[in-house]
């Protein structure tokens, strides 16, 4: 269970909400224990909590994992102060900051604020579409920031380079690692910067000074820059050299992944203007690559089967006689999927490829025995087929 509070939320507030959610999860009869971690991601975000849930073994419960996840989401419906998502734990990406949501829709462009507005409209449409749950984006705004805007002409006249101002602000406010102090076998970093009283407010940056390259004198930063206080994103993601915001969504069991992709593409086509680049990541991208590979494998299998049969029968006609049964077998495969209420997936495609092998084997036996009856016993074609079929 992922809990994301607004940017800038105090650690104590995140802990309080995470504890409330964890208590609700533990109330379920099939939950053994929970483990909560806050700020354990790659960026140490104190507004992000993850609750790992351990359930009783499958044989000891009468609900599936998907049913349990749906019931768990309903327990958090009244929590408005945080974005709560329930996902299956991915042992590969669960602890590395990657999201495991099956639908990951990437939106790329140049203006980050415009991307945020567009992705929120997409999320609003998805929230009213049945089957999409746990909607969220990779964008987190509202982080307080101070922007130092430089007057380049004035700085050039006074002999001050842009890099100098950045280095001074970084060293005196952010601090620099000057050395390390070793005590009892442990290294302690020595970081040098201004005292807290001298770097507490944004207007104190104006009191900093940089040295002129022309005269060697110290020039106040206030004479060269303008300081603005505002807010911005906690991080800026980029993909293909463009700024990117990703929309995440889990799916209910009633909505297949392929159908979800079709609905999302239709919504994006109505909302996103020309010039915005989109793509799918995660399970959708894996599905597309897997389906492409499976189709390629199926085509190669048919070609190789024809080559083997042509060499065996020493004929270019008999292989076609055998392989004409392949498309007829797919009718039964699709019919079985329809009756069982299943979708075309990687597993069903593997089954179809296996079915091709079984049908080919049966056809080889039928044609080979028919040819044997005609050459050995001198039977007519129809009579040989009528005997070879039951045999």
C-alpha positions as CSV (number, residue, x, y, z in Angstrom):
1,X,0.0,0.0,0.0
2,X,1.6,3.3,-1.1
3,X,0.6,6.5,0.7
4,X,1.6,9.8,-0.8
5,X,1.0,13.0,1.1
6,X,1.2,16.5,-0.4
7,X,4.7,17.8,-0.9
8,X,6.1,19.5,2.2
9,X,4.1,17.4,4.6
10,X,5.9,16.9,8.0
11,X,7.2,13.5,8.8
12,X,4.9,13.3,11.8
13,X,1.8,13.9,9.7
14,X,2.8,11.2,7.2
15,X,3.5,8.8,10.0
16,X,0.1,9.5,11.5
17,X,-1.8,8.8,8.3
18,X,0.3,5.7,7.5
19,X,-0.4,4.4,11.0
20,X,-4.1,4.9,10.6
21,X,-4.1,3.0,7.2
22,X,-1.9,0.2,8.6
23,X,-4.3,-0.3,11.6
24,X,-7.2,-0.6,9.1
25,X,-5.3,-3.2,7.1
26,X,-4.5,-5.3,10.1
27,X,-8.2,-5.5,11.0
28,X,-8.7,-7.9,8.1
29,X,-8.8,-11.5,9.3
30,X,-6.4,-12.7,6.5
31,X,-3.6,-10.2,7.3
32,X,-0.8,-11.6,9.4
33,X,1.3,-8.4,9.8
34,X,2.3,-5.1,8.2
35,X,5.6,-3.2,7.9
36,X,5.6,0.5,7.4
37,X,8.5,2.5,5.9
38,X,8.6,6.3,5.4
39,X,11.2,8.1,3.3
40,X,12.8,4.8,2.2
41,X,12.7,5.5,-1.5
42,X,15.7,6.6,-3.6
43,X,14.9,10.3,-3.0
44,X,14.2,10.0,0.8
45,X,10.8,11.7,0.5
46,X,9.2,12.1,3.9
47,X,5.8,12.5,2.4
48,X,5.9,9.0,0.9
49,X,5.1,5.9,3.0
50,X,4.9,2.2,2.0
51,X,3.0,-0.4,3.9
52,X,4.0,-4.0,3.2
53,X,1.2,-6.5,3.9
54,X,1.8,-10.1,4.7
55,X,-1.3,-12.4,4.2
56,X,-2.0,-15.9,5.4
57,X,-1.2,-18.7,2.8
58,X,-3.6,-19.0,-0.1
59,X,-5.0,-22.3,1.1
60,X,-6.1,-20.8,4.4
61,X,-8.3,-18.0,2.8
62,X,-11.4,-18.0,0.7
63,X,-10.6,-14.7,-1.2
64,X,-8.2,-14.1,-4.0
65,X,-5.5,-11.5,-3.9
66,X,-7.4,-9.3,-6.4
67,X,-10.6,-9.5,-4.3
68,X,-8.6,-8.6,-1.2
69,X,-7.0,-5.6,-2.9
70,X,-10.5,-4.3,-4.0
71,X,-11.8,-4.7,-0.5
72,X,-8.7,-2.9,0.9
73,X,-9.2,0.1,-1.4
74,X,-12.8,0.4,-0.1
75,X,-11.4,0.7,3.4
76,X,-9.5,3.9,2.4
77,X,-12.3,5.6,0.4
78,X,-12.8,8.2,3.1
79,X,-9.1,9.2,3.3
80,X,-8.8,12.5,1.3
81,X,-5.5,13.9,2.7
82,X,-3.4,11.4,0.8
83,X,-3.2,9.4,-2.5
84,X,-3.4,5.7,-1.6
85,X,-2.6,2.9,-4.0
86,X,-2.8,-0.8,-3.5
87,X,-0.4,-2.8,-5.7
88,X,1.0,-6.3,-5.9
89,X,4.6,-6.3,-4.4
90,X,7.2,-6.6,-7.1
91,X,10.3,-8.1,-5.6
92,X,12.4,-6.6,-8.4
93,X,11.1,-3.0,-8.4
94,X,9.3,-2.8,-5.1
95,X,12.2,-1.3,-3.1
96,X,13.9,0.7,-5.9
97,X,11.5,3.5,-6.4
98,X,9.8,2.0,-9.5
99,X,6.0,1.8,-9.7
100,X,4.4,-1.6,-10.4
101,X,1.1,-0.2,-11.8
102,X,0.1,-2.2,-14.9
103,X,-0.9,1.1,-16.8
104,X,1.9,3.6,-17.0
105,X,1.1,6.3,-19.6
106,X,4.0,8.7,-20.4
107,X,3.2,12.2,-21.6
108,X,6.1,14.3,-22.9
109,X,6.5,17.9,-23.9
110,X,8.4,21.1,-23.2
111,X,6.2,23.0,-20.7
112,X,6.0,21.2,-17.4
113,X,3.1,23.2,-16.1
114,X,1.1,22.4,-19.3
115,X,1.9,18.8,-18.9
116,X,0.7,18.8,-15.4
117,X,-2.6,20.4,-16.5
118,X,-3.1,17.9,-19.3
119,X,-2.3,14.8,-17.2
120,X,-4.7,16.0,-14.5
121,X,-7.5,16.2,-17.2
122,X,-6.6,12.7,-18.3
123,X,-6.8,11.5,-14.8
124,X,-10.2,13.2,-14.3
125,X,-11.5,11.3,-17.3
126,X,-10.1,8.0,-16.1
127,X,-11.5,8.4,-12.6
128,X,-15.0,8.3,-14.1
129,X,-14.2,5.3,-16.3
130,X,-15.1,2.0,-14.6
131,X,-12.1,-0.3,-14.0
132,X,-9.4,2.3,-13.4
133,X,-8.3,2.6,-9.8
134,X,-5.4,4.1,-7.7
135,X,-4.9,6.9,-10.2
136,X,-1.7,9.0,-9.6
137,X,1.0,10.8,-11.5
138,X,4.8,11.1,-11.2
139,X,4.6,14.9,-10.8
140,X,4.8,16.4,-7.4
141,X,4.6,20.2,-7.1
142,X,4.4,22.6,-4.3
143,X,8.0,22.3,-3.1
144,X,9.2,25.7,-1.8
145,X,12.1,27.2,-3.8
146,X,14.1,30.4,-4.1
147,X,15.0,31.5,-7.6
148,X,18.1,33.8,-8.1
149,X,17.7,35.7,-11.4
150,X,20.9,37.3,-12.6
151,X,21.3,40.7,-14.4
152,X,23.9,39.5,-16.9
153,X,24.7,42.9,-18.4
154,X,25.4,44.4,-14.9
155,X,27.4,41.3,-13.9
156,X,29.5,41.6,-17.0
157,X,30.3,45.3,-16.3
158,X,31.4,44.5,-12.8
159,X,33.5,41.5,-13.9
160,X,31.3,38.7,-12.3
161,X,30.6,35.5,-14.0
162,X,27.3,33.5,-13.6
163,X,29.1,30.5,-12.2
164,X,30.6,32.5,-9.4
165,X,27.2,33.4,-8.0
166,X,26.1,29.8,-8.2
167,X,29.2,28.6,-6.4
168,X,28.9,31.2,-3.6
169,X,25.2,30.4,-3.0
170,X,25.9,26.6,-3.1
171,X,28.8,26.8,-0.8
172,X,27.5,29.3,1.8
173,X,23.8,28.1,1.9
174,X,24.0,24.5,0.8
175,X,27.4,23.8,2.2
176,X,30.5,22.0,0.9
177,X,32.2,18.9,2.2
178,X,35.5,20.3,3.6
179,X,36.9,17.2,5.2
180,X,36.2,14.1,7.3
181,X,36.7,13.4,11.0
182,X,37.4,9.8,12.0
183,X,36.4,8.7,15.5
184,X,36.2,5.1,16.7
185,X,36.6,3.7,13.2
186,X,33.7,5.8,11.8
187,X,34.0,8.8,9.3
188,X,32.0,11.9,10.0
189,X,31.6,14.4,7.2
190,X,32.6,18.0,8.0
191,X,30.3,20.3,6.0
192,X,31.1,24.1,6.0
193,X,28.4,26.7,5.4
194,X,26.9,29.8,7.0
195,X,25.3,29.7,10.4
196,X,21.6,28.9,10.4
197,X,20.7,32.4,11.5
198,X,22.4,33.9,8.4
199,X,20.7,31.5,5.9
200,X,17.2,31.2,7.3
201,X,15.4,33.6,4.9
202,X,15.5,34.2,1.2
203,X,16.3,37.9,1.5
204,X,19.5,37.0,3.3
205,X,20.9,35.9,0.0
206,X,21.2,39.5,-1.0
207,X,23.9,40.0,1.7
208,X,26.3,37.5,0.1
209,X,29.3,38.8,-1.8
210,X,31.3,37.6,-4.8
211,X,34.7,38.8,-6.0
212,X,35.0,40.8,-9.2
213,X,37.4,39.5,-11.8
214,X,38.3,43.0,-12.9
215,X,39.1,44.8,-9.6
216,X,39.3,42.0,-7.1
217,X,36.8,43.7,-4.8
218,X,33.8,42.0,-3.2
219,X,30.5,42.8,-4.9
220,X,27.2,42.3,-3.1
221,X,24.9,39.8,-4.7
222,X,22.0,42.3,-4.3
223,X,23.6,44.5,-7.0
224,X,23.6,41.6,-9.5
225,X,20.5,39.5,-8.9
226,X,16.8,39.5,-8.1
227,X,15.4,36.9,-5.7
228,X,12.0,35.4,-6.2
229,X,10.2,33.0,-3.7
230,X,7.8,30.4,-5.1
231,X,7.3,26.7,-5.5
232,X,8.2,24.1,-8.0
233,X,8.4,20.3,-8.6
234,X,10.3,18.0,-6.3
235,X,11.9,16.5,-9.4
236,X,11.8,16.8,-13.1
237,X,11.7,13.6,-15.1
238,X,13.0,13.5,-18.7
239,X,12.6,11.0,-21.5
240,X,13.9,11.3,-25.1
241,X,15.3,14.8,-24.1
242,X,11.8,16.1,-23.2
243,X,10.1,16.7,-19.9
244,X,7.9,13.8,-18.9
245,X,4.9,13.2,-16.5
246,X,3.7,9.6,-16.2
247,X,0.1,8.7,-15.3
248,X,-0.2,5.5,-13.2
249,X,-3.3,3.4,-12.8
250,X,-4.1,-0.1,-11.4
251,X,-7.0,-2.1,-13.0
252,X,-9.8,-4.0,-11.5
253,X,-10.3,-7.6,-12.6
254,X,-13.2,-6.7,-14.8
255,X,-11.1,-4.5,-17.1
256,X,-8.5,-6.4,-19.3
257,X,-5.2,-4.6,-19.9
258,X,-5.7,-4.4,-23.7
259,X,-9.2,-2.8,-23.3
260,X,-7.8,-0.4,-20.8
261,X,-5.2,0.7,-23.3
262,X,-7.9,1.3,-25.9
263,X,-9.9,3.5,-23.6
264,X,-6.9,5.5,-22.4
265,X,-5.8,6.1,-26.0
266,X,-9.3,7.3,-26.9
267,X,-9.3,9.7,-23.9
268,X,-5.8,11.0,-24.7
269,X,-6.8,11.7,-28.3
270,X,-9.6,14.0,-27.1
271,X,-7.6,15.9,-24.5
272,X,-4.0,16.1,-25.7
273,X,-3.1,18.7,-28.3
274,X,-0.8,18.1,-31.3
275,X,2.9,18.2,-30.3
276,X,2.5,16.2,-27.1
277,X,4.3,12.8,-27.4
278,X,2.8,9.8,-25.6
279,X,3.9,6.2,-24.9
280,X,3.2,3.3,-22.7
281,X,5.6,1.8,-20.2
282,X,5.4,-1.1,-17.7
283,X,3.1,-4.0,-18.4
284,X,1.6,-2.4,-21.5
285,X,5.0,-2.1,-23.2
286,X,5.9,-5.7,-22.1
287,X,2.6,-6.9,-23.5
288,X,3.2,-5.2,-26.9
289,X,6.8,-6.6,-27.1
290,X,5.6,-10.0,-26.1
291,X,2.8,-10.1,-28.6
292,X,5.1,-9.0,-31.4
293,X,7.6,-11.7,-30.4
294,X,4.8,-14.4,-30.2
295,X,3.4,-13.5,-33.7
296,X,7.0,-13.6,-35.1
297,X,7.6,-17.0,-33.5
298,X,4.3,-18.3,-34.9
299,X,5.2,-17.2,-38.4
300,X,8.7,-18.7,-38.2
301,X,7.2,-21.9,-36.8
302,X,4.8,-22.2,-39.8
303,X,7.7,-21.6,-42.2
304,X,10.0,-24.1,-40.5
305,X,7.2,-26.7,-40.4
306,X,6.6,-26.3,-44.1
307,X,10.3,-26.8,-44.8
308,X,10.5,-29.9,-42.7
309,X,7.4,-31.4,-44.3
310,X,8.5,-30.5,-47.8
311,X,11.7,-32.4,-47.3
312,X,10.0,-35.4,-45.7
313,X,7.3,-35.9,-48.3
314,X,9.5,-34.7,-51.2
315,X,6.7,-32.6,-52.4
316,X,5.7,-29.0,-52.3
317,X,1.9,-29.8,-52.3
318,X,1.5,-32.2,-49.4
319,X,2.8,-29.7,-46.8
320,X,0.0,-27.3,-47.9
321,X,-2.5,-30.2,-47.5
322,X,-1.3,-30.7,-44.0
323,X,-1.1,-27.0,-43.0
324,X,-4.5,-26.1,-44.3
325,X,-5.8,-27.5,-41.1
326,X,-3.9,-24.9,-39.0
327,X,-6.3,-22.0,-39.4
328,X,-9.3,-24.3,-38.8
329,X,-7.8,-25.3,-35.4
330,X,-7.7,-21.6,-34.3
331,X,-11.5,-21.6,-34.6
332,X,-11.7,-24.1,-31.8
333,X,-9.1,-22.2,-29.7
334,X,-11.0,-18.9,-30.0
335,X,-14.2,-20.7,-29.3
336,X,-12.8,-22.2,-26.1
337,X,-11.6,-18.8,-24.9
338,X,-15.0,-17.3,-25.7
339,X,-16.9,-20.1,-23.8
340,X,-14.5,-19.8,-20.8
341,X,-14.7,-16.0,-20.7
342,X,-10.9,-15.6,-21.1
343,X,-8.9,-13.1,-23.1
344,X,-6.1,-13.5,-25.6
345,X,-2.9,-13.4,-23.4
346,X,0.6,-14.6,-23.6
347,X,-0.5,-17.9,-22.1
348,X,-3.3,-18.4,-24.6
349,X,-0.9,-17.6,-27.5
350,X,1.6,-20.2,-26.2
351,X,-1.3,-22.6,-26.1
352,X,-2.2,-21.8,-29.7
353,X,1.4,-22.4,-30.8
354,X,1.4,-25.8,-29.0
355,X,-2.0,-26.5,-30.7
356,X,-0.4,-25.9,-34.1
357,X,2.1,-28.6,-33.3
358,X,-0.5,-31.1,-32.2
359,X,-2.7,-30.4,-35.3
360,X,0.3,-30.6,-37.6
361,X,1.3,-34.0,-36.0
362,X,-2.2,-35.4,-36.5
363,X,-2.3,-34.2,-40.1
364,X,1.1,-35.7,-40.8
365,X,-0.2,-39.1,-39.6
366,X,-3.4,-38.8,-41.6
367,X,-1.8,-37.8,-44.9
368,X,1.1,-40.3,-44.5
369,X,-1.2,-43.2,-43.8
370,X,-3.5,-42.2,-46.7
371,X,-0.5,-42.1,-49.1
372,X,0.6,-45.5,-47.7
373,X,-2.8,-47.0,-48.4
374,X,-2.9,-45.6,-52.0
375,X,0.7,-46.8,-52.9
376,X,0.7,-50.1,-51.0
377,X,-2.9,-51.3,-51.4
378,X,-3.8,-49.3,-54.5
379,X,-6.9,-47.7,-52.9
380,X,-8.6,-44.7,-54.4
381,X,-8.2,-41.3,-52.7
382,X,-11.6,-41.1,-51.1
383,X,-11.6,-44.7,-49.9
384,X,-8.1,-44.3,-48.4
385,X,-9.2,-41.2,-46.6
386,X,-12.3,-42.9,-45.2
387,X,-10.1,-45.7,-43.8
388,X,-7.2,-43.5,-42.6
389,X,-9.4,-41.1,-40.6
390,X,-10.9,-43.7,-38.2
391,X,-7.5,-45.4,-38.0
